[in-house]
């Protein structure tokens, strides 16, 4: 079940538009209070409903444990006669229908390309934790400290964890940089904690690691919604400044590890910056955000089983909307032009494809495209779509290790590694390696297909082979 933006982005798991429809019976106020659990496709989902007696209305939250999503806000829960409406704006989700009895809700879940029967059963509010054998458990053979520091302008207070080898000083250190979307210091996704696993492995081998909550997450303050990659560059630099104050850290051996969008931010920090000793790029973009979005959407739909004709027809509309949002100076104009292009597309596209995509209904189609326009016009997205990673990469002179997985459908290895290599060569960098790791997905899990549906079902959090490669490479890079 998709949790965030209305399109696929690096790292974040997203869908175009989500509708829930449930069917049947008669209920009264307060009877639905409690926890409701069911499967949305392969994902366990839990809706927590509470009755607010003062306001005479329901409130609630949504959990998707398989995707690592907990406490997602529900905007409205409306009970009217024998029907219920559940609206979750954050994930563009709407549940419509009625309850068969006080213990069960049945109905259908719809997306543009398919429908799915759904049953929610009232439960006792169980706590789910997926099996994640790589997650380290205390006691640790190293020091782990909660730390805090401020941005240069004192507007953002960061909270994170610094892990240090058990004894000694002047250690090499790395800062972990997360991919797109607000993430905590462990990089938690689908109940995996890849940054925790990476930090544990590196620190056991003599490398200090700083991992930090993103803006607006857990112990870090600040505004994430209106921030762009340019802001996140400043956040990383604040971390570098902090590490230089620690006597345990060698200030000449501070490097960066960036995943996905973080792999685009790391070169921006390191470009012309002699304070950065090395960078490791994991599933990093080498091409523009627009190119990534187009290639990943096409790959995702094909991997999900959509036929090539439907994908080609839809991608024509998708790119047209994307261009409309980039070319227009304001959202209102972009929205009006998008509606015009949607109508033209509906009239020219094969009717059977339009129907298969669920775009034949004018209201539904406009809702889908409106969601895309809203997402494409956000500050972060505008920056992402137009940012070219090549110019910063040409200015990076420190050692660089770039690794992508062969089954990564979000930031595909071939075009991105080739572009990274070309930019580094153009800039005259003599100390870099690019590697395509067979069988690994975007999260660096050993995967069958690389499809997003596998992320939560794979027990491996992060490839042990890549952990060893990074560790060996970093220790070699800082030994000179």
Backbone torsions as a table, in degrees:
resi	resn	phi	psi	omega
1	UNK	NA	121.5	-175.1
2	UNK	-65.4	142.7	-172.0
3	UNK	-111.7	-20.4	-171.7
4	UNK	-131.9	-126.3	-168.1
5	UNK	-62.0	167.2	-171.9
6	UNK	-89.2	30.6	174.8
7	UNK	-164.1	165.5	179.8
8	UNK	-76.4	136.2	177.4
9	UNK	-132.8	163.6	174.9
10	UNK	-56.3	128.0	178.0
11	UNK	76.2	-50.7	-175.9
12	UNK	-70.6	148.2	-176.7
13	UNK	-105.7	118.6	-169.6
14	UNK	-141.5	155.7	175.1
15	UNK	-129.8	169.4	-176.3
16	UNK	-70.7	-47.5	-174.7
17	UNK	-165.3	142.9	-175.5
18	UNK	-129.7	130.0	175.3
19	UNK	-129.8	135.9	172.1
20	UNK	-112.6	136.4	174.4
21	UNK	-128.8	124.0	177.4
22	UNK	-115.9	159.1	-176.0
23	UNK	-130.7	136.7	150.2
24	UNK	116.6	160.5	37.1
25	UNK	-158.3	-152.5	-176.5
26	UNK	-135.0	132.4	-175.9
27	UNK	-138.2	162.4	-179.9
28	UNK	-123.2	163.8	179.9
29	UNK	-55.1	144.7	177.2
30	UNK	79.1	-16.6	-176.7
31	UNK	-70.2	-21.9	-177.3
32	UNK	-91.5	-6.3	-179.5
33	UNK	-57.0	129.7	-178.1
34	UNK	141.1	-163.1	-175.9
35	UNK	-113.5	133.1	-178.0
36	UNK	-120.9	126.2	-173.5
37	UNK	-123.8	142.4	175.6
38	UNK	-166.7	178.3	178.9
39	UNK	-104.9	126.2	169.8
40	UNK	-105.1	97.6	-170.7
41	UNK	64.5	-128.3	-179.7
42	UNK	-86.4	-1.5	-170.0
43	UNK	-102.7	127.9	171.6
44	UNK	-69.8	133.0	179.8
45	UNK	-130.7	140.7	-178.3
46	UNK	-132.0	124.6	175.0
47	UNK	-104.6	121.8	178.5
48	UNK	-99.6	115.2	-179.7
49	UNK	-109.0	135.0	175.8
50	UNK	-127.1	146.9	178.5
51	UNK	-100.0	121.1	177.6
52	UNK	-93.4	101.4	-174.8
53	UNK	-67.3	-30.0	-179.9
54	UNK	-70.3	-42.9	-178.6
55	UNK	-89.6	-8.5	-179.0
56	UNK	57.4	47.6	179.6
57	UNK	-156.4	164.1	176.3
58	UNK	-87.6	146.9	167.6
59	UNK	-126.3	167.6	-179.5
60	UNK	-175.0	172.0	175.0
61	UNK	-137.1	165.5	-177.8
62	UNK	-126.3	133.7	173.8
63	UNK	-114.5	142.1	168.9
64	UNK	-130.7	82.0	-171.4
65	UNK	-57.3	-37.1	-178.6
66	UNK	-64.4	-23.1	-180.0
67	UNK	-103.7	3.8	179.8
68	UNK	73.1	24.3	-179.6
69	UNK	-107.4	122.7	-177.1
70	UNK	-134.6	140.3	174.2
71	UNK	70.4	26.0	178.3
72	UNK	-66.9	130.5	-173.4
73	UNK	-70.1	139.2	170.7
74	UNK	-98.8	125.4	-175.1
75	UNK	-70.8	-49.0	-177.5
76	UNK	-143.3	143.0	166.4
77	UNK	-128.4	108.7	-172.7
78	UNK	-113.8	122.0	177.6
79	UNK	-108.0	123.1	-177.5
80	UNK	-141.5	112.1	-177.2
81	UNK	54.2	-114.6	-177.1
82	UNK	-105.8	22.8	-178.7
83	UNK	-127.0	158.3	178.1
84	UNK	-134.1	139.4	176.1
85	UNK	-123.1	125.4	177.7
86	UNK	-120.7	118.8	-174.9
87	UNK	-119.5	121.7	178.0
88	UNK	-120.3	93.9	-175.0
89	UNK	-61.0	-35.4	-174.6
90	UNK	-57.3	-38.4	-178.8
91	UNK	-109.2	14.5	-179.3
92	UNK	55.3	40.6	-177.9
93	UNK	-107.8	138.5	177.1
94	UNK	-135.8	126.4	176.4
95	UNK	-110.2	123.8	-178.8
96	UNK	-124.3	138.9	173.8
97	UNK	152.8	-160.2	-179.2
98	UNK	-137.6	165.6	-172.2
99	UNK	-102.7	134.3	-179.1
100	UNK	-70.8	-37.3	173.9
101	UNK	-159.9	-172.1	-176.2
102	UNK	-76.2	-3.0	-176.6
103	UNK	-119.5	-5.6	-174.6
104	UNK	-148.9	140.6	171.8
105	UNK	-125.9	127.4	-179.8
106	UNK	-123.5	155.3	179.0
107	UNK	170.0	-148.0	-174.1
108	UNK	-135.1	140.2	173.1
109	UNK	-105.6	131.9	-175.5
110	UNK	-122.9	138.6	167.6
111	UNK	-130.7	169.1	-175.3
112	UNK	-53.2	-34.3	-173.8
113	UNK	-104.4	-4.7	179.7
114	UNK	-164.8	161.9	173.8
115	UNK	-117.1	153.4	-178.9
116	UNK	-146.9	131.2	176.1
117	UNK	-68.5	142.2	-177.5
118	UNK	-135.1	138.4	172.5
119	UNK	-128.9	127.4	174.6
120	UNK	-110.3	129.9	177.9
121	UNK	-114.0	141.9	178.0
122	UNK	-70.5	133.1	-175.1
123	UNK	-127.2	-177.3	179.5
124	UNK	-95.2	11.9	177.9
125	UNK	74.5	51.1	-179.8
126	UNK	-66.4	152.0	175.9
127	UNK	-99.5	126.1	-177.8
128	UNK	-104.0	139.0	170.9
129	UNK	-140.6	121.1	-178.5
130	UNK	-73.1	158.9	179.4
131	UNK	-76.7	114.6	-178.5
132	UNK	-130.8	81.6	-171.3
133	UNK	-65.3	-20.1	-179.5
134	UNK	-81.4	-14.3	-179.3
135	UNK	-63.3	120.8	-177.8
136	UNK	-72.4	148.6	179.3
137	UNK	-123.7	145.0	177.4
138	UNK	-68.0	158.8	5.1
139	UNK	-78.6	144.2	-178.9
140	UNK	-98.6	147.7	178.2
141	UNK	-85.1	32.0	179.7
142	UNK	-153.6	171.9	179.2
143	UNK	-89.1	139.3	177.5
144	UNK	-130.6	120.7	-174.0
145	UNK	-126.4	136.9	170.7
146	UNK	-77.7	129.9	-176.4
147	UNK	-130.7	159.7	175.0
148	UNK	-147.0	150.9	178.7
149	UNK	-162.1	172.0	-174.8
150	UNK	-115.6	157.2	171.8
151	UNK	-67.6	165.7	-177.7
152	UNK	-58.7	-36.2	-179.7
153	UNK	-88.9	4.1	177.1
154	UNK	67.5	13.7	-177.5
155	UNK	-87.1	-21.7	-177.9
156	UNK	-124.1	127.8	174.5
157	UNK	-102.9	122.2	-177.2
158	UNK	-98.0	142.7	173.6
159	UNK	-125.0	137.5	-178.0
160	UNK	-161.8	-167.9	179.3
161	UNK	-127.6	130.9	174.6
162	UNK	-111.2	121.1	175.9
163	UNK	-105.7	134.6	-175.3
164	UNK	-130.2	141.1	173.7
165	UNK	-53.4	155.8	-168.3
166	UNK	-59.4	-38.4	-175.7
167	UNK	-137.9	151.1	174.5
168	UNK	104.8	-176.6	-179.1
169	UNK	-143.4	-178.0	176.7
170	UNK	57.3	41.1	179.5
171	UNK	-78.2	149.6	165.2
172	UNK	-66.9	153.4	-176.0
173	UNK	-141.9	154.2	174.3
174	UNK	-130.7	150.3	170.1
175	UNK	-108.3	130.0	178.2
176	UNK	-89.4	131.1	-177.6
177	UNK	-116.4	121.6	-173.7
178	UNK	-77.4	165.1	174.4
179	UNK	-82.0	-167.3	-172.9
180	UNK	-67.9	149.9	-179.2
181	UNK	94.2	151.0	-179.6
182	UNK	-68.7	118.7	-177.1
183	UNK	-128.2	152.6	176.9
184	UNK	-84.7	178.7	-173.7
185	UNK	-62.4	-22.7	-179.6
186	UNK	-89.6	-2.6	-177.6
187	UNK	64.6	33.7	-171.2
188	UNK	-62.1	128.5	175.5
189	UNK	-153.7	131.6	-177.6
190	UNK	54.1	34.7	-178.5
191	UNK	65.4	9.5	168.0
192	UNK	-87.5	150.6	177.3
193	UNK	-128.0	73.5	-174.5
194	UNK	-62.5	-35.8	-179.7
195	UNK	-69.6	-31.9	174.6
196	UNK	-63.9	-43.8	-179.5
197	UNK	-65.2	-44.2	179.2
198	UNK	-63.1	-46.9	-179.0
199	UNK	-60.6	-42.8	-179.8
200	UNK	-61.3	-45.7	-177.0
201	UNK	-66.4	-46.0	-178.7
202	UNK	-64.6	-42.9	-176.5
203	UNK	-67.5	-34.7	175.6
204	UNK	-62.1	-20.3	-178.8
205	UNK	-108.5	20.5	170.3
206	UNK	93.1	13.3	-178.8
207	UNK	-114.2	123.5	176.9
208	UNK	-73.8	148.4	-177.3
209	UNK	-136.0	130.8	172.8
210	UNK	-109.5	118.4	174.5
211	UNK	-121.7	137.1	-165.3
212	UNK	-132.8	142.7	172.3
213	UNK	-66.4	138.2	175.8
214	UNK	-67.0	166.2	177.2
215	UNK	-50.7	132.2	176.0
216	UNK	76.9	7.1	-178.7
217	UNK	-115.1	131.2	177.1
218	UNK	47.3	-114.6	-172.4
219	UNK	-84.7	-4.4	-179.7
220	UNK	-97.5	131.1	178.6
221	UNK	-91.3	-179.8	177.2
222	UNK	110.7	168.2	-175.7
223	UNK	-99.7	114.5	177.8
224	UNK	-86.9	-37.6	-170.3
225	UNK	-57.9	-35.7	-176.0
226	UNK	-103.6	12.1	-179.4
227	UNK	-91.2	154.8	175.6
228	UNK	-124.1	179.6	178.7
229	UNK	-58.8	-31.3	178.4
230	UNK	-61.6	-37.8	176.0
231	UNK	-67.5	-38.8	-177.8
232	UNK	-68.9	-28.1	173.4
233	UNK	-59.7	-45.3	178.6
234	UNK	-63.9	-34.9	178.7
235	UNK	-63.9	-42.1	179.1
236	UNK	-66.3	-41.5	178.6
237	UNK	-61.2	-33.9	175.7
238	UNK	-63.6	-37.0	176.6
239	UNK	-66.0	-39.5	177.2
240	UNK	-61.9	-45.9	178.9
241	UNK	-58.9	-41.4	179.5
242	UNK	-64.1	-46.2	-177.8
243	UNK	-60.2	-32.5	180.0
244	UNK	-68.3	-15.4	177.5
245	UNK	-86.0	-10.4	-175.7
246	UNK	-91.2	125.9	-178.4
247	UNK	-66.6	-21.7	-178.9
248	UNK	-75.0	-13.3	-173.1
249	UNK	-105.5	135.4	171.9
250	UNK	-79.7	112.8	-174.6
251	UNK	-65.2	-14.9	179.5
252	UNK	-92.0	-0.8	-175.7
253	UNK	-129.3	43.4	178.1
254	UNK	-100.7	124.4	-179.2
255	UNK	-127.0	-179.7	-175.5
256	UNK	-130.2	142.6	169.3
257	UNK	-123.6	117.8	-178.5
258	UNK	-119.2	133.1	177.5
259	UNK	-107.1	133.3	176.3
260	UNK	57.2	-118.3	176.6
261	UNK	-57.4	-34.4	176.6
262	UNK	-59.3	-28.1	176.6
263	UNK	-75.9	-13.8	171.7
264	UNK	-89.5	-33.4	-180.0
265	UNK	-71.1	-39.4	-177.2
266	UNK	-55.3	-47.2	177.3
267	UNK	-65.2	-30.5	177.0
268	UNK	-65.3	-36.0	177.3
269	UNK	-71.8	-41.0	-173.1
270	UNK	-82.5	-16.5	-176.2
271	UNK	-58.3	112.3	179.7
272	UNK	68.0	11.2	-175.6
273	UNK	-104.2	106.9	-177.0
274	UNK	-74.5	-8.0	178.6
275	UNK	-76.8	-17.2	-178.5
276	UNK	-93.7	120.2	-173.9
277	UNK	-83.6	-27.0	-178.6
278	UNK	-169.2	161.2	172.0
279	UNK	-137.9	143.9	173.8
280	UNK	-116.8	125.5	-177.7
281	UNK	-109.2	115.9	-180.0
282	UNK	-107.4	116.0	-178.9
283	UNK	52.9	43.3	-174.5
284	UNK	-85.1	145.1	175.3
285	UNK	-71.0	139.0	172.0
286	UNK	-116.8	-10.9	179.8
287	UNK	-116.6	172.9	-176.2
288	UNK	-65.6	159.5	178.2
289	UNK	-60.0	-37.6	178.2
290	UNK	-60.6	-46.2	-179.9
291	UNK	-63.1	-39.8	179.3
292	UNK	-63.3	-45.2	-177.7
293	UNK	-62.0	-41.0	-180.0
294	UNK	-68.2	-46.3	-177.2
295	UNK	-68.9	-37.8	-178.1
296	UNK	-73.0	-37.2	177.3
297	UNK	-62.7	-44.5	178.6
298	UNK	-61.2	-46.2	-179.2
299	UNK	-64.0	-39.9	-178.7
300	UNK	-64.9	-46.3	-178.8
301	UNK	-64.1	-42.4	179.1
302	UNK	-64.6	-40.8	179.0
303	UNK	-64.6	-31.3	-179.9
304	UNK	-78.5	-3.8	176.2
305	UNK	103.6	3.3	177.7
306	UNK	-69.0	144.5	-179.4
307	UNK	-76.3	155.9	-173.2
308	UNK	-62.9	-34.3	179.3
309	UNK	-65.0	-47.6	-179.5
310	UNK	-61.8	-40.4	-180.0
311	UNK	-64.6	-44.8	-179.3
312	UNK	-62.8	-40.4	-179.8
313	UNK	-67.2	-44.6	179.6
314	UNK	-66.4	-42.0	-177.6
315	UNK	-62.6	-28.1	176.2
316	UNK	-63.1	-43.7	177.3
317	UNK	-68.3	-43.4	-178.0
318	UNK	-57.5	-46.4	-179.3
319	UNK	-68.7	-34.2	178.8
320	UNK	-64.4	-43.2	178.5
321	UNK	-65.3	-41.0	179.2
322	UNK	-59.5	-46.9	179.6
323	UNK	-64.4	-39.0	177.6
324	UNK	-57.2	-42.8	-176.6
325	UNK	-73.0	-27.1	177.6
326	UNK	-81.2	-31.6	-173.4
327	UNK	-86.8	-23.6	-176.7
328	UNK	-90.7	149.6	-175.0
329	UNK	-84.6	-16.6	-179.7
330	UNK	-143.1	158.6	-174.6
331	UNK	-67.5	-36.5	-178.4
332	UNK	-62.2	-45.5	178.6
333	UNK	-64.6	-43.1	178.8
334	UNK	-60.2	-40.6	-179.6
335	UNK	-64.9	-43.3	-179.4
336	UNK	-64.6	-43.5	179.7
337	UNK	-67.3	-37.0	178.3
338	UNK	-61.8	-41.6	178.2
339	UNK	-61.2	-39.1	178.1
340	UNK	-64.7	-45.0	-179.9
341	UNK	-69.0	-31.8	175.9
342	UNK	-63.5	-45.4	179.4
343	UNK	-61.7	-43.5	178.8
344	UNK	-62.9	-39.4	179.4
345	UNK	-66.3	-44.7	178.9
346	UNK	-59.0	-35.6	-177.3
347	UNK	-79.0	-27.9	-175.6
348	UNK	-99.0	-24.5	-177.6
349	UNK	-73.9	151.7	176.2
350	UNK	-55.7	127.1	-176.3
351	UNK	-54.2	-38.7	-177.7
352	UNK	-66.1	-31.7	178.2
353	UNK	-73.4	-43.2	177.9
354	UNK	-57.9	-42.1	-179.9
355	UNK	-67.4	-43.0	-179.9
356	UNK	-60.7	-36.2	-179.7
357	UNK	-80.7	-4.0	-179.8
358	UNK	71.7	27.5	-174.5
359	UNK	-110.1	9.1	-178.1
360	UNK	-76.0	-27.3	178.4
361	UNK	-81.3	125.0	-174.4
362	UNK	-59.9	-42.7	-177.5
363	UNK	-65.1	-46.1	-179.6
364	UNK	-64.2	-42.9	-179.4
365	UNK	-63.5	-41.9	178.8
366	UNK	-65.9	-34.9	177.6
367	UNK	-64.7	-42.5	179.6
368	UNK	-62.8	-50.3	-177.5
369	UNK	-67.9	-33.1	177.1
370	UNK	-63.0	-37.9	176.5
371	UNK	-63.7	-39.4	177.6
372	UNK	-65.3	-44.6	179.7
373	UNK	-60.0	-45.8	-179.9
374	UNK	-58.8	-42.2	-179.4
375	UNK	-70.6	-44.0	-178.0
376	UNK	-65.9	-24.0	-177.0
377	UNK	-90.5	-4.1	179.1
378	UNK	-68.5	148.0	-177.2
379	UNK	-54.9	-45.9	-179.4
380	UNK	-60.5	-45.0	-176.8
381	UNK	-66.1	-41.6	178.4
382	UNK	-59.3	-42.8	178.9
383	UNK	-65.1	-46.6	-177.7
384	UNK	-60.7	-44.8	-175.6
385	UNK	-64.9	-34.1	-174.7
386	UNK	-98.5	-10.6	-176.6
387	UNK	-73.0	131.1	175.7
388	UNK	-107.5	116.5	-177.4
389	UNK	-68.8	-17.4	-172.5
390	UNK	-61.6	-49.2	-177.4
391	UNK	-55.8	-46.9	176.5
392	UNK	-62.4	-38.8	-178.7
393	UNK	-62.3	-34.3	179.5
394	UNK	-66.9	-17.9	-178.6
395	UNK	-99.0	0.7	-179.3
396	UNK	-86.8	120.5	-179.0
397	UNK	-111.3	-9.8	178.0
398	UNK	-77.2	165.2	177.1
399	UNK	-58.7	141.5	-177.7
400	UNK	-131.6	132.6	170.8
401	UNK	-119.4	120.0	179.6
402	UNK	-117.5	122.6	-178.0
403	UNK	-127.0	131.9	172.7
404	UNK	-131.2	153.0	178.0
405	UNK	-89.9	143.6	-177.8
406	UNK	-68.0	-20.5	-179.8
407	UNK	-107.4	20.5	176.3
408	UNK	-75.8	116.0	178.8
409	UNK	-96.0	-4.0	-177.9
410	UNK	-98.1	-45.1	173.2
411	UNK	-129.0	89.8	-168.7
412	UNK	-68.3	139.1	-170.4
413	UNK	-60.2	-50.2	-172.2
414	UNK	-51.8	-67.1	-176.1
415	UNK	-67.2	-33.0	-176.0
416	UNK	-76.7	-43.1	176.9
417	UNK	-64.8	-38.4	179.0
418	UNK	-62.4	-41.7	-179.5
419	UNK	-69.1	-39.0	177.5
420	UNK	-62.6	-46.0	179.5
421	UNK	-60.5	-45.4	-179.1
422	UNK	-61.6	-42.8	-178.8
423	UNK	-66.2	-42.6	179.9
424	UNK	-64.9	-41.4	177.6
425	UNK	-64.3	-40.5	179.5
426	UNK	-60.8	-36.7	-179.7
427	UNK	-81.6	-3.9	177.6
428	UNK	83.1	16.3	178.3
429	UNK	-70.5	124.8	-177.8
430	UNK	-100.9	-0.6	-171.7
431	UNK	-127.1	68.8	179.4
432	UNK	-143.5	155.3	174.2
433	UNK	-134.9	141.3	171.8
434	UNK	-120.3	137.3	-175.5
435	UNK	-138.1	131.7	170.9
436	UNK	-105.1	115.6	-175.9
437	UNK	-93.0	122.2	-176.8
438	UNK	-66.2	135.3	170.3
439	UNK	81.5	6.0	-177.9
440	UNK	-104.2	144.7	179.8
441	UNK	-94.6	-166.1	-176.6
442	UNK	-65.1	-28.8	179.4
443	UNK	-90.8	4.6	-177.7
444	UNK	64.9	36.8	170.0
445	UNK	-96.5	149.6	171.6
446	UNK	-72.6	116.9	-168.0
447	UNK	-123.7	160.8	174.8
448	UNK	-86.5	-50.2	-176.1
449	UNK	-118.9	-25.1	-173.4
450	UNK	89.4	-4.9	179.9
451	UNK	-64.2	146.6	-177.6
452	UNK	-59.1	-27.6	-177.9
453	UNK	-63.2	-21.4	-178.5
454	UNK	-79.4	-22.9	-170.6
455	UNK	-52.0	-45.2	-174.7
456	UNK	-80.0	-21.4	-175.4
457	UNK	-90.7	-18.9	177.3
458	UNK	-77.2	128.8	-178.4
459	UNK	-79.7	-25.5	177.9
460	UNK	-68.3	130.4	179.8
461	UNK	-88.5	-40.7	-177.3
462	UNK	-156.5	134.8	-175.1
463	UNK	-54.5	120.4	175.6
464	UNK	-58.6	-33.4	179.5
465	UNK	-63.3	-43.5	179.1
466	UNK	-68.7	-35.8	175.4
467	UNK	-57.6	-44.8	179.9
468	UNK	-67.5	-40.7	179.7
469	UNK	-61.8	-46.8	179.7
470	UNK	-61.4	-45.3	-177.1
471	UNK	-61.5	-49.4	-179.8
472	UNK	-61.3	-42.7	-178.1
473	UNK	-65.9	-43.2	-179.2
474	UNK	-63.8	-45.9	-179.9
475	UNK	-61.8	-34.6	176.3
476	UNK	-70.2	-40.9	-177.1
477	UNK	-64.0	-35.4	-176.8
478	UNK	-91.6	-1.2	-178.6
479	UNK	-82.7	-13.9	-177.2
480	UNK	-80.5	NA	NA
